[in-house]
Amino acid sequence: MKISVIGCGYLGAVHAATLASMGHTVVGIDVDAAKVDQLGRGLAPFFEPGLDELLRDGRSTGRLTFSTDVAAAAGAQVHFLCVGTPQSKTSDGADLTFLVSATEALLPHLARGAVVVGKSTVPVGTVDMLQGVLAGRPDVQLGWNPEFLRQGTAVKDSLVPDRLVYGVAGGRTAAFNPRTGAPRAVTAALDAVYEPLLNAGIPRLVCNFSTAELIKSAANAFLATKVSFINAIAELCDAAGADVAELSEAMGMDPRIGNRYMHAGLGFGGGCLPKDIRSLRSQAAALGVDPVNDWMGVVDAVNVRQRTRTVSLAADLCDGGLSGRAVTILGASFKPETDDIRDSPALDVAARLAAAGAHVTVTDPKAVNHAWLRYPQLRFEASATRALEGAELVLLLTEWDEYRHLDPAAAGALVRRRVVLDARNVLDVVAWQAEGWVVRGLGTNAGASVVAGPVGRDGRRTPGQRRIPGFAGLSPEHGTPQRS
């Protein structure tokens, strides 16, 4: 089957490459000439594990090509709309400008009987609007096939998805011929596209347009709720002297709750969850559903508060003042296994620390170049070793494996003060404390029960006494208690 993919960002590039790997002939269309050239050479313009291999395979077989000319989509039987729907610059709603423009540009090149399928995350009512764009082509069928990709595992999520969702006019009852049971046009086309996945037993859900439009935002809102819930509980644990890691482990053993997205830390970022919960708020407000609007507002606020708390804790670990302190940030991307820095909690915290007067150095395995262009006020190092040199405070803000498994002794030999704020709660606290590090987590009370002594000439803190409630720590020069 010949398929076009309109928009070759994170979603479109992965979708095009995986469809080609299933045996389809695929052309990817994008207005960015540099991106198209890079994709055409078998190289992804962003980091996504496994994608380069799929691109090179598609290129070598001839099944995958890319173009800036939308006319290259002519003759395709199915056209997937994968353009971005970013948050509007003037509201919390989604900006559908690119989606509408792409549909209008595609319109003159649609073959008779073609099927246009949206994959972008959109608010309810988007399909009705696009049907207006396609009104002059009653022979063209419109469907919606929401994506559920996670950056860092997008290739796996495409080749072995949890489920396939088809949004069709009239919903499930209208998707099949009531007499023969045969699928109608949109359902049949999508079944042909995903035949290898369906044969492998991937479940398929057919629903109406409104459900298909809502499902991705609703799923992301639920995941965001779990993250913000456990982060709110983490703050309660800090106040009560409890350990949120142990608490969430116990909660996760309840099969009704589960342990996914129940790990306390700095919170979520990226181009999906923050945008989607705000879009859902906007939709709920427009439809007069105040509980959803209010609920998503709390989820968003708790998430942003984690960043504020992290900056406050960093100041506490620097004896109340960040000005002039050398601070090293481990991680710039919004999560591991991607170079995406959109709404990165790590970079937000780094910028706040710099604004407070700290001398901030940021390192990341993949995102340094992107981050440097966006945050020129910060210092960047590609090497974690170089970044750690002379640090008075280390913050682990993106849980890349190389940071999880840092050697605390080797790291300790590089820094000026052995103090680390593990804002992702992933370090082996016992191992780090054994090397003289003061370790602080979010909601874990990690390292807070023991006050370290002064910094020695080797950069180690000497053992200290039990922490006195109400005191933030000891002065690095004299070991003097500092009132919190």
ZINORZI-V951759 format. One record per pair of residues at least 24 apart in sequence whose C-alpha atoms are under 6 Angstrom apart, sorted by the first residue. I is the first residue (numbers start at 1). J is the second residue. Records with the same first field share a line. If there is no record, write none. Layout:
BEGIN
I = J, J
END
This chain:
BEGIN
2 = 26, 76, 77
3 = 76, 78, 79
4 = 28, 73, 79
5 = 79, 80
6 = 81, 82
7 = 82, 83
12 = 82
17 = 54, 55
20 = 58, 63, 64
25 = 63
26 = 63, 64
27 = 64, 65, 66
28 = 66
29 = 66, 67, 68
30 = 68
31 = 68
36 = 66
40 = 66
47 = 338, 339
48 = 152, 338
74 = 109
75 = 111
77 = 114
78 = 114, 115, 116
79 = 116, 117
80 = 117, 118
81 = 118, 119
82 = 119, 120
87 = 275
92 = 278, 279, 282
93 = 279, 282
94 = 279
113 = 139, 140
114 = 140
115 = 140, 141, 142
116 = 142
117 = 142, 143, 144
118 = 144, 145
119 = 145, 146, 147
122 = 213
124 = 210, 213
143 = 167, 168
152 = 337, 338
163 = 202, 203, 204
164 = 204
165 = 204, 205, 206
166 = 206
167 = 207, 208, 209, 212
168 = 208, 209
169 = 208
170 = 208
171 = 207, 208
172 = 206, 207
217 = 276
220 = 273
221 = 277
225 = 299
227 = 261, 262
228 = 299, 302, 303
230 = 262, 264
231 = 264
234 = 443
235 = 443
237 = 443
238 = 443
243 = 443, 444
244 = 443, 444
265 = 423, 424, 442
266 = 306, 423, 424
267 = 303
269 = 334, 343, 344, 345
270 = 334, 342, 343, 344
271 = 342
307 = 349
322 = 357, 358
323 = 357, 358
324 = 357, 358
325 = 358, 359
326 = 359, 391, 392
327 = 359, 360, 391, 392, 393, 394
328 = 360, 361, 362, 391, 394
329 = 362, 395
330 = 363, 396, 397
331 = 363, 364, 397, 398
332 = 364
333 = 367
335 = 398
336 = 399, 400
339 = 366, 367
346 = 397
388 = 414, 415
389 = 414, 415
390 = 415, 416
391 = 415, 416
392 = 416, 417
393 = 419, 420
394 = 420
395 = 420, 421, 422
396 = 422, 423
397 = 423
408 = 432
409 = 435
416 = 459
417 = 459
436 = 460, 461
453 = 479
454 = 479
END
